[in-house]
Amino acid sequence: MAERKSGHAAPATESTVAAARWDGEDISGQTHTRVLFVDLDLTEAENDGAVFEECTFRRARFNVSVHRGAAFVNCTFSGCNFFDARFAECKLVGSMFESCAFDVMKVTGGNWSFVGLPGADLRAASFSGVRMREADLTGARCAGSSLRDVDLSGASLHGADLTGCDLRGSDLSAVDPESVKLRGAIITIDQTIVIARALGLDVRVE
């Protein structure tokens, strides 16, 4: 299992739920702590405010599910599918993703700080107005995706591919232009100054 940036192991689970069918169900308000979910089917599930804390999801299917104001805190996702999943104002602080599929996933608002997405294929995903402070995006593939108005301060972006990515409004202070692919990325005038300074240029008005 992929190691967290901090080097800490995934939290130990205390119970197991295997092959549960929650597809099309409303799981709003549920609370789960340190549960191992194996082959969980959440296809088209509705989730308003459910809380999952220090849980592990193996091969879970989140396809076309909708999550609003929910929390997946310090969870681990391994081999999960998030096709067309929607997360609005959700909290995923400290969660770790390994070998997951994110096609057409859409995230709006919420707090994804300290999330681990090393090497993740996010080319068909979009993030808007999300806090992703100190997220691990090492080697993440974001070419052609959208990361608009995202707080990426302190994020690990070494080796990330941001080619053609829409980065308008995002905090790019952690971007090292020499270790990140930026060709064709969409940014604002103000952001060009941040990138220029990161390259060691002396930016002046006159």
Secondary structure, DSSP 8 states (H G I E B T S, - for coil): ----TT-------SEEEES-B-TT-B-TT-EEESEEEES-B-TT-EEES-EEES-EEES-B-TT-EEES-EEET-EEES-B-TT-EEES-B-TT-EEES-B-TT-EEESSB-TT-B-TT-B-TT-EEES-B-TT-B-TT-B-TT-EEET-B-TT-B-TT-B-TT-B-TT---TT--TTTSB-TT-B--HHHHHHHHHHTT------
